[in-house]
Amino acid sequence: MTPIQLKTRALAQAALPPLLGFAMLVLIWQIIASQSGGTFPTPHATLEQAITVFSDPFYRKSINDQGIGWNVLSSLRRVALGFGLAALVGIPLGFAIGRSTFINRMLNPIIGLLRPVSPLAWLPIGLLVFKGANPAAIWTIFICSIWPMVINTAIGVQRIPSDYLNVAKVLDLSEWKIFKTILLPSTLPYMLTGVRLAVGTAWLVIVAAEMLTGGVGIGFWLWDEWNNLNVKNIIIAIFMIGVVGLALEFLLIKLASAFTYEETAA
């Protein structure tokens, strides 16, 4: 085979399974729609509605009547704020837990108690304390996305070979030097895994929180379309949520792959 034929074959082998998967999904969707008596939209009808929705995604008529683009951006803004605050607290806390046996023993029972709590169980606390839907949603993202970063960072620190830290003691390195030359390079892959899990959690939580609190956001847009019995827009919102979540996952995987141990240690 020529190089072009080999590349074409490799491309076909890579693209064929996902295309077959999507074709199967559309087929199942079409069967369900045809058996629903018109209550569930067909793929073709949903595609036509999607073209209409995305032809002007950033229109703005009122606070409760905005394009899907503004709603997605509002949700991403809340995710960025809640996740950013969680990173500022969770990553240093993870290093502290990993480095100190005393802090680990002190905080481990608290983390074990709070981590399994359902994300939406924190929403009433946020509404009570912050007296507003927007800060309550950000609070819910914060408290739910902090745990993966704390736990993964702490595990990364605890798995550093003891020989590295013993050499640091022999050389009488400062705590900052130990952090910069040993802790951070060794822990970075674990830390980025925690970040990736936290972002996924944050995106899941914000959609559910917005459905309950209202306002502007993709979760509220989805719930508003349900109240209007617009099933086609509900399906469009579901696909949009999935696409944005997939894009966030892809970006963070690329970020994690760019920071290997060898690159950070160099």
C-alpha positions as CSV (number, residue, x, y, z in Angstrom):
1,M,0.0,0.0,0.0
2,T,1.1,3.6,-0.7
3,P,1.5,6.0,2.3
4,I,-1.7,7.8,1.2
5,Q,-3.7,4.5,1.2
6,L,-2.3,3.6,4.6
7,K,-3.3,7.0,6.0
8,T,-6.8,6.7,4.4
9,R,-7.2,3.3,5.9
10,A,-6.1,4.4,9.4
11,L,-8.5,7.4,9.2
12,A,-11.4,5.1,8.2
13,Q,-10.6,2.7,11.0
14,A,-10.6,5.5,13.5
15,A,-13.7,7.2,12.2
16,L,-15.9,4.2,11.4
17,P,-16.7,3.0,15.0
18,P,-17.9,6.5,16.3
19,L,-19.9,7.0,13.1
20,L,-21.6,3.6,13.6
21,G,-22.3,4.5,17.2
22,F,-24.0,7.8,16.3
23,A,-25.9,6.1,13.5
24,M,-27.2,3.5,16.0
25,L,-28.2,6.3,18.4
26,V,-30.1,8.1,15.6
27,L,-31.8,4.9,14.6
28,I,-33.0,4.1,18.1
29,W,-34.1,7.7,18.4
30,Q,-36.1,7.5,15.2
31,I,-37.8,4.2,16.4
32,I,-38.7,5.8,19.7
33,A,-40.1,8.9,17.9
34,S,-42.1,6.9,15.5
35,Q,-43.7,4.9,18.3
36,S,-44.5,7.9,20.5
37,G,-47.5,9.1,18.4
38,G,-45.9,12.5,17.8
39,T,-45.1,13.4,21.4
40,F,-41.4,12.8,20.9
41,P,-39.6,14.7,18.1
42,T,-37.7,12.9,15.3
43,P,-34.0,13.5,14.7
44,H,-34.9,15.5,11.5
45,A,-37.3,17.7,13.3
46,T,-34.8,18.3,16.1
47,L,-32.1,19.1,13.6
48,E,-34.3,21.7,12.0
49,Q,-35.0,23.3,15.4
50,A,-31.3,23.2,16.2
51,I,-30.6,25.2,13.0
52,T,-33.1,27.8,14.1
53,V,-31.7,27.9,17.7
54,F,-28.1,28.3,16.6
55,S,-28.8,30.7,13.8
56,D,-29.0,33.5,16.5
57,P,-27.5,32.0,19.7
58,F,-26.8,35.4,21.3
59,Y,-30.0,37.3,20.9
60,R,-31.3,39.1,24.0
61,K,-34.9,40.3,24.5
62,S,-35.2,40.2,28.2
63,I,-33.5,38.6,31.3
64,N,-35.6,35.5,30.8
65,D,-35.6,35.4,27.0
66,Q,-32.0,35.0,25.8
67,G,-30.2,32.9,23.2
68,I,-28.6,29.6,24.1
69,G,-25.2,31.1,23.7
70,W,-25.7,33.5,26.6
71,N,-27.1,30.7,28.8
72,V,-24.0,28.5,28.2
73,L,-21.7,31.4,28.9
74,S,-23.5,32.2,32.1
75,S,-23.2,28.6,33.2
76,L,-19.5,28.5,32.3
77,R,-18.9,31.8,34.3
78,R,-20.4,30.2,37.4
79,V,-18.4,27.1,36.9
80,A,-15.2,29.1,36.5
81,L,-15.8,31.1,39.7
82,G,-16.8,28.1,41.8
83,F,-14.1,25.8,40.4
84,G,-11.4,28.6,40.7
85,L,-12.2,29.1,44.4
86,A,-12.2,25.4,45.0
87,A,-8.7,25.1,43.3
88,L,-7.4,28.0,45.4
89,V,-8.4,26.2,48.6
90,G,-8.3,22.5,47.6
91,I,-4.9,22.2,46.0
92,P,-2.9,23.9,48.9
93,L,-5.0,21.9,51.4
94,G,-4.2,18.7,49.5
95,F,-0.4,19.5,49.8
96,A,-0.9,20.2,53.5
97,I,-2.7,16.9,54.1
98,G,-0.1,15.0,52.1
99,R,2.8,16.5,53.9
100,S,1.5,16.4,57.5
101,T,0.3,13.3,59.2
102,F,-1.3,15.4,61.9
103,I,-3.4,17.4,59.4
104,N,-4.2,14.2,57.5
105,R,-5.6,12.5,60.7
106,M,-7.4,15.7,61.7
107,L,-9.2,16.4,58.3
108,N,-9.6,12.9,56.9
109,P,-12.8,12.1,59.0
110,I,-14.3,15.5,57.9
111,I,-13.6,14.8,54.3
112,G,-14.9,11.3,54.5
113,L,-18.1,12.6,56.1
114,L,-18.8,15.5,53.7
115,R,-17.5,14.1,50.3
116,P,-20.4,11.6,49.8
117,V,-23.1,14.3,50.3
118,S,-25.2,14.8,47.3
119,P,-24.3,18.1,45.5
120,L,-27.8,19.5,45.6
121,A,-28.0,18.9,49.3
122,W,-25.6,21.9,49.6
123,L,-27.8,24.2,47.6
124,P,-30.3,25.1,50.4
125,I,-27.3,26.0,52.7
126,G,-26.1,28.3,50.0
127,L,-29.5,30.0,49.6
128,L,-29.8,30.4,53.3
129,V,-26.3,31.9,53.8
130,F,-25.8,33.9,50.6
131,K,-29.5,35.0,50.1
132,G,-29.2,34.7,46.3
133,A,-29.4,32.0,43.6
134,N,-26.2,33.0,41.8
135,P,-23.8,32.9,44.8
136,A,-25.7,29.7,46.1
137,A,-24.9,28.0,42.8
138,I,-21.3,29.1,42.9
139,W,-21.1,27.8,46.5
140,T,-22.5,24.4,45.4
141,I,-19.9,24.1,42.7
142,F,-17.2,25.0,45.1
143,I,-18.1,22.5,47.8
144,C,-18.6,19.7,45.3
145,S,-15.5,20.2,43.1
146,I,-13.1,20.8,46.0
147,W,-12.9,17.1,47.1
148,P,-11.3,15.6,43.9
149,M,-8.5,18.2,44.0
150,V,-7.9,17.7,47.7
151,I,-7.8,13.9,47.6
152,N,-5.8,13.5,44.4
153,T,-3.2,16.2,45.4
154,A,-2.8,14.5,48.8
155,I,-2.4,11.1,47.3
156,G,0.2,12.5,44.9
157,V,2.3,13.9,47.8
158,Q,2.0,10.7,49.8
159,R,3.3,8.6,46.9
160,I,6.5,10.6,46.5
161,P,9.4,8.2,47.2
162,S,10.8,8.7,50.7
163,D,14.3,8.7,49.2
164,Y,13.6,12.1,47.5
165,L,12.6,13.7,50.8
166,N,15.5,12.1,52.7
167,V,17.9,13.6,50.2
168,A,16.2,17.0,50.7
169,K,16.7,16.7,54.4
170,V,20.4,15.8,54.0
171,L,20.8,18.9,51.7
172,D,18.9,21.0,54.2
173,L,16.6,22.4,51.6
174,S,14.0,24.9,52.6
175,E,10.3,24.0,52.4
176,W,9.8,26.2,49.4
177,K,12.8,24.5,47.6
178,I,11.3,21.1,48.5
179,F,7.9,22.2,47.1
180,K,9.4,23.6,43.9
181,T,11.9,20.8,43.0
182,I,10.2,17.7,44.5
183,L,6.6,18.1,45.5
184,L,5.2,20.0,42.6
185,P,6.8,18.0,39.8
186,S,6.0,14.7,41.4
187,T,2.4,15.6,42.3
188,L,1.4,17.5,39.1
189,P,-0.1,14.4,37.3
190,Y,-2.2,13.6,40.3
191,M,-3.2,17.2,40.8
192,L,-4.3,17.6,37.1
193,T,-6.3,14.4,37.4
194,G,-8.1,15.9,40.4
195,V,-8.7,19.1,38.4
196,R,-10.2,17.2,35.5
197,L,-12.5,15.3,37.8
198,A,-13.5,18.5,39.6
199,V,-14.4,20.3,36.3
200,G,-16.6,17.4,35.3
201,T,-18.3,17.5,38.6
202,A,-18.7,21.3,38.5
203,W,-20.4,21.1,35.1
204,L,-22.8,18.4,36.2
205,V,-23.7,20.3,39.4
206,I,-24.3,23.7,37.7
207,V,-26.9,22.3,35.3
208,A,-28.9,20.7,38.2
209,A,-28.5,23.8,40.4
210,E,-29.7,26.1,37.7
211,M,-32.8,24.0,37.1
212,L,-33.7,24.6,40.8
213,T,-32.7,28.2,41.2
214,G,-33.7,29.7,37.9
215,G,-32.2,32.8,36.3
216,V,-29.9,32.6,33.3
217,G,-28.0,29.4,32.4
218,I,-28.2,26.3,30.3
219,G,-29.9,24.4,33.2
220,F,-32.5,27.1,33.6
221,W,-33.0,27.2,29.8
222,L,-33.6,23.4,29.7
223,W,-36.1,23.6,32.6
224,D,-37.9,26.6,31.0
225,E,-38.3,24.7,27.8
226,W,-39.8,21.8,29.7
227,N,-42.3,24.2,31.2
228,N,-43.1,25.3,27.7
229,L,-43.4,21.6,26.6
230,N,-40.7,22.2,23.9
231,V,-39.2,18.8,23.8
232,K,-37.0,19.6,20.7
233,N,-35.2,22.4,22.7
234,I,-34.8,20.0,25.6
235,I,-33.0,17.5,23.4
236,I,-30.9,20.4,22.0
237,A,-30.0,21.5,25.5
238,I,-29.0,17.9,26.5
239,F,-26.7,17.7,23.4
240,M,-25.3,21.1,24.2
241,I,-24.5,20.2,27.8
242,G,-22.8,17.0,26.5
243,V,-20.7,18.9,23.9
244,V,-19.5,21.5,26.4
245,G,-18.6,18.8,28.9
246,L,-16.8,16.9,26.3
247,A,-14.9,20.0,25.2
248,L,-13.8,20.8,28.8
249,E,-12.7,17.2,29.3
250,F,-10.7,17.3,26.0
251,L,-9.0,20.5,27.0
252,L,-8.0,19.2,30.4
253,I,-6.7,15.9,29.0
254,K,-4.5,17.9,26.6
255,L,-3.3,20.1,29.5
256,A,-2.5,17.0,31.6
257,S,-0.6,15.3,28.8
258,A,1.5,18.5,28.3
259,F,2.8,18.2,31.9
260,T,4.5,14.9,32.2
261,Y,7.0,14.3,35.0
262,E,10.0,14.5,32.7
263,E,8.9,17.9,31.3
264,T,8.3,19.5,34.7
265,A,11.5,18.0,36.2
266,A,13.7,19.2,33.4
